[in-house]
Amino acid sequence: MHWTLYPGRSRLPDAASPDVRARSHIIAAEVLLPRPSDGGVLLAHGDSGAGYALRIAGGRLVHHYVHRGVPTTTISSYDVPHGWPVRVEARVTRTGVGAEVMLVIDGAAAGIGTIPEMARARTGYTGADVGCDRGLTVGHYPAPARFTGRLTRVDIDAADDQWLDHAAAMSIEGATQ
């Protein structure tokens, strides 16, 4: 599955947000950081209890993932270049109940991490934001964490390896499959 999301003034409702629950996926964006101090959230879905976010902070590419209130963070080992357009990615590969995260900057591996358990029923309740993270943020950063560089769109590609807990999903009020 493929989604292309654009920055805007409103949040995408949870039911219309990319479904990356318990599946391999890639979040990719082309960004331009005019100054080394530029950064902020590229994509956030969910909140501090359950969700994921990709952002640039302190020059580094950062991926946050929260499931059952347990946060995991993967940070690139070097800065995202500034002054010209750069493609950044978070490649999440499902490994049983968990996943491996690889951060990529302009085609080069930039960081690696592990998600111990992926959400199999719900990603969060608050929907997805592009270019910011409103409300209860996914990671430990202040809202709205608006992206201060140039971001035209975010592409999400999800693999066909989803492993859902349908009973849990159905027991959650308003859950979608």
N, C-alpha and C positions, 0 to 999 in steps of 0.2 A: 504494500500500500504506500501511497505517496501523498503528502500534504505540502502545500506551499502556503505559508502564513506571512502576513504583512504587518508592519507596525501600524498602530492606530490608536484611537482614543478610547476604545471599548475593549473589554475582556471577552474572549471567546467562551461561550458557555461550556461547561464540562462535557455535556452530551455531544457537542460539536467539535471538541478538541481531539487532537491525534490520539489514537488508541495504541499506546506503546506498552500496555500492561503485559508483563511477563513475556516479552518478545525482544528479539534482537532488533536494534534500530540505529539509525544514524541521524544526528541533528547537525545540519551544516548551514553556515552563513558566510556571506562575503561582507567583510567589515572594512572600514577605513577609520583609523585612529589618527586624526590630525596632530594630536599632542600625546606625549607619553602618559599624561595624566588622564586621558580619556578612558572610559570603560562603562560598565553597567551591565544590566541583564539583557541578553539576547532573546531568550525564551524561558518562561517559567510556567509550569502547570502544577496546580495543587497549592499546598501551603506547608507550614512547619510540621504538620502531623503526617502528611503523605504527599509526595510530589517529586518533581525534578526541576532543575534549572541549569542553564548554561549561561555563563557570564564572563566578563573580563574584569578582573580586580587587581589593582597594584601591578598592572601590565601583564599579568598571567591569565591564561585561559583556565576557567574553573567549572567543574561539573558537580552539582549537588544532587543527591538522591536521598529521599526519606521514605521509609516504609515502617509502619507500626511505631512511629516516633523515633526510630533509629536512623540518625543521619550518617551518610558517607559522603566524603568530599575527595575529589581527584583534582590536583592542581598541576598545570604544565611545569616542566622543569626550566623553561625559559620564557621570556616575554614575547608577546604578540608584537610584531614589528609595527611601527607607526610611520605615517607619511605616504603610504600607498595601499591599494586594496589587497586584502589578505583573506584567504579562505580558512575558516576554522571549523573543526568538526569534533563531535563527541561520538565515538563508535562504541555502542553498547552491545556486547555479544552475550546472549543468554547461555548459562552453563548450569543446567539443572534448575534449581530454585533460585540461584543467584546469577551474577553476570560479571564479566570483565569490562572495564571501561578503558578505551584508548583515546587520548586527546591527540588531535592532529592539527598542525599549523602549516598551511601551504604544502600539504602532501607529506610532511615529515612527522614521525611520531614525536610527541612532545610530553607525554605523561601517561602513566598507567595506574589503574586502581581496580578495586573489587567492590561489588555490591553483594553483601551476604545473602539477601533475600529480596526478590522483586515482588511488587504488588501483583497479585493474581485475581483480585476482585475489584479494586477501585484505585484510581491514581490520586484522588483528592476530590474535594467538593467545590472548589472555587474557580475552576476553569483555567484557561491559558491566557497569558499576556505575552505580547511580542514587543521587545524594546523596553520593558520595565517589569516590575513585580509588585502589584498592588496588594494591600492588606497584610496578612500574616505571611511573610516571605518564606520561601522554601529553605534558604540558608540563613546564616547569622549575619545579615546585612540589613540596613534600614530601608524601609519602603519609601518611595517607589523604585529606587535604584534605576532610574532612567538611563538608558544608554546614551552617552554624550558624543559618540562618534557617528559615522554614517552607517546605517543598516537599511538595506532595501527590502530584504526578505529573509525568511528562514525556511529551509526545506527539511522535511522529515521523511525518511524512507524506513519502512518497517518490514521485517522479514515475515515469512509465513511459518514461524516456529512458536506461535503463541500457545501458552499453556495456562488456561484459566481455571479458577475454582468457581464453577458455575453456581454451586449451592451457596457459597459465600456471597457471590455477586447478586444473586436473587434475594438474599436476606437483607441486603442493604437497601434502605428506602431510596427509590429513584435510580437504582443502579441500571447501567446499560450494558448490553452484551456486544 
